[in-house]
Amino acid sequence: MQTTTMPAGALATATMHTLSFGAALGRMLRAMRTRRQLAGLDDRMLADLAISRADAMREARRAPWDTAPSDRRRRA
């Protein structure tokens, strides 16, 4: 039986990509959870955060992989 070994650089790259994927997955899951929580806040709570119901719903509809900060000021 022949075994194959991976060059050290390739192993480091594979490990880095695995860690990057795990971090990205964590960000997506966190975004999904917090957006769901934001959508569940009542109007008084949203007002305390200076967020309109429309802004909260727009944020909640964003794709899980869209984790870049949104600029609400552009819409104002």
C-alpha positions in Angstrom: 0.0 0.0 0.0 1.4 3.4 -1.0 0.8 6.4 1.2 0.9 9.9 -0.1 2.0 12.8 2.0 1.0 16.4 1.5 3.8 19.1 1.3 4.0 21.2 4.5 2.9 24.3 2.6 -0.2 22.6 1.2 -1.2 21.3 4.6 -0.8 24.8 6.1 -3.0 26.2 3.3 -5.6 23.5 3.7 -5.7 24.2 7.5 -6.0 27.9 6.9 -8.9 27.4 4.5 -10.7 25.1 6.9 -10.3 27.7 9.7 -11.5 30.4 7.4 -14.5 28.4 6.4 -15.3 27.7 10.1 -15.0 31.4 10.9 -17.3 32.4 7.9 -19.8 29.8 8.9 -19.8 31.1 12.5 -20.4 34.7 11.2 -23.3 33.5 9.0 -25.0 31.6 11.9 -24.5 34.6 14.2 -26.0 36.9 11.6 -29.0 34.7 11.1 -29.6 34.5 14.9 -29.2 38.2 15.6 -31.3 39.2 12.5 -34.1 36.9 13.7 -33.9 38.5 17.2 -34.0 42.0 15.7 -37.1 41.1 13.7 -38.7 39.9 16.9 -38.3 43.2 18.8 -41.4 45.3 19.4 -41.6 48.9 18.1 -40.7 50.4 21.5 -37.5 48.4 21.7 -36.6 49.3 18.1 -37.2 53.0 18.9 -34.8 52.6 21.8 -32.2 51.5 19.3 -33.2 54.2 16.8 -34.1 51.6 14.2 -37.3 51.7 12.3 -39.5 48.6 11.7 -38.6 48.9 8.0 -34.9 49.0 8.7 -35.2 46.0 11.0 -37.2 44.0 8.4 -34.7 45.0 5.7 -31.8 43.7 7.9 -33.7 40.5 8.7 -34.2 39.7 5.0 -30.5 39.9 4.2 -28.8 36.7 3.0 -26.9 34.9 5.8 -23.6 35.3 3.8 -24.1 39.0 3.5 -22.3 40.0 6.7 -20.8 43.3 5.6 -22.1 46.2 7.7 -25.0 48.0 6.0 -25.0 51.8 5.8 -28.4 52.9 7.0 -27.4 56.6 6.5 -27.4 56.1 2.7 -31.1 55.4 2.8 -32.0 58.4 4.9 
